[in-house]
Amino acid sequence: MTVNLPSEDGAESQATGAEELAVSAGRCSRDPRKGRRALAGAGHLPPALLVGDGPTQLIRAPIGPPLGTGVGGYEQIFVDQLPDQILLMHLDGPVERWG
């Protein structure tokens, strides 16, 4: 497998073989009967919990290594979520700087 990876300057580099690629990921599942969510992360930024008019809270979830690194060790946590709370999962692109 060959993947062309764009850089900030518009040039492309090539990665060959899946062992050279790593991606971050976040996972969330919801149990509507219990009003809680299960969260796990693989090299991804932690989710945030928006609470009404209060301050935004980052959820201290364990973050495992990115997928594709060949290293495991992923844990999941459970977070109770009230009806007036919003769980925000976001990309790391807006806060990440290449190069």
C-alpha positions as MATLAB code, in Angstrom:
seq = 'MTVNLPSEDGAESQATGAEELAVSAGRCSRDPRKGRRALAGAGHLPPALLVGDGPTQLIRAPIGPPLGTGVGGYEQIFVDQLPDQILLMHLDGPVERWG';
ca = [
       0.000    0.000    0.000;
       1.272    3.476   -0.862;
      -0.271    6.616    0.582;
       0.543   10.166   -0.519;
       0.636   12.463    2.487;
       0.299   16.220    1.826;
       2.392   18.637    3.843;
       1.831   22.301    4.673;
       4.001   23.459    1.766;
       1.937   21.437   -0.728;
       4.632   18.819   -1.356;
       3.738   15.171   -0.941;
       5.659   12.424    0.787;
       4.975    8.720    0.408;
       4.423    6.139    3.088;
       4.507    2.510    1.994;
       3.143   -0.261    4.160;
       0.589    0.045    6.938;
       3.304   -0.214    9.601;
       4.450    3.314    8.715;
       1.061    4.930    9.297;
      -0.431    5.909   12.632;
      -3.700    7.691   13.324;
      -5.362    9.064   16.405;
      -8.927    8.088   17.188;
     -11.573    8.686   19.808;
     -14.475    6.374   20.570;
     -17.725    7.083   22.342;
     -20.789    4.925   22.821;
     -23.958    5.890   24.666;
     -26.247    3.848   26.889;
     -29.525    5.813   26.838;
     -31.081    3.691   29.595;
     -28.311    4.476   32.067;
     -27.571    8.005   30.806;
     -23.875    7.393   30.499;
     -21.200    7.143   27.845;
     -18.210    4.859   27.395;
     -15.077    6.658   26.164;
     -11.703    5.461   24.902;
      -8.881    7.199   23.084;
      -5.944    6.240   20.887;
      -3.532    9.173   20.759;
      -6.425   11.607   20.515;
      -7.170   14.747   22.495;
      -9.600   14.274   25.386;
     -13.280   15.065   24.870;
     -14.844   18.086   26.538;
     -18.070   18.264   28.507;
     -20.099   21.444   28.086;
     -22.226   22.048   31.176;
     -25.017   24.622   30.749;
     -23.631   28.083   31.505;
     -20.710   26.646   33.475;
     -17.112   26.172   32.386;
     -16.107   23.557   29.839;
     -14.553   20.502   31.461;
     -11.984   18.258   29.784;
     -12.676   14.622   30.600;
      -9.637   12.916   32.042;
      -9.878    9.759   29.964;
      -6.873    7.464   29.616;
      -5.265    8.002   26.216;
      -3.671    4.993   24.565;
      -1.079    5.124   21.787;
      -2.155    6.016   18.247;
      -3.537    3.194   16.103;
      -0.977    1.634   13.794;
       1.975    1.970   16.175;
       1.887   -1.693   17.148;
       1.533   -0.759   20.816;
      -1.691   -1.573   22.639;
      -3.054   -0.724   26.057;
      -6.429    0.929   25.522;
      -8.733    1.567   28.456;
     -12.289    2.792   28.533;
     -14.014    4.910   31.146;
     -17.670    5.596   31.818;
     -19.044    9.120   32.193;
     -22.514    9.992   33.449;
     -24.150   12.596   31.258;
     -27.063   14.773   32.313;
     -29.656   16.038   29.790;
     -28.293   19.620   29.835;
     -24.697   18.500   29.108;
     -23.080   18.217   25.693;
     -20.148   15.917   25.009;
     -17.771   17.467   22.480;
     -15.365   15.229   20.601;
     -13.056   17.206   18.354;
     -10.286   16.746   15.806;
      -6.690   17.489   16.666;
      -6.084   19.263   13.335;
      -7.081   22.751   14.570;
      -4.532   22.620   17.413;
      -1.831   20.601   15.715;
       1.097   22.200   13.937;
       2.987   20.342   11.235;
       6.723   20.585   10.883;
];
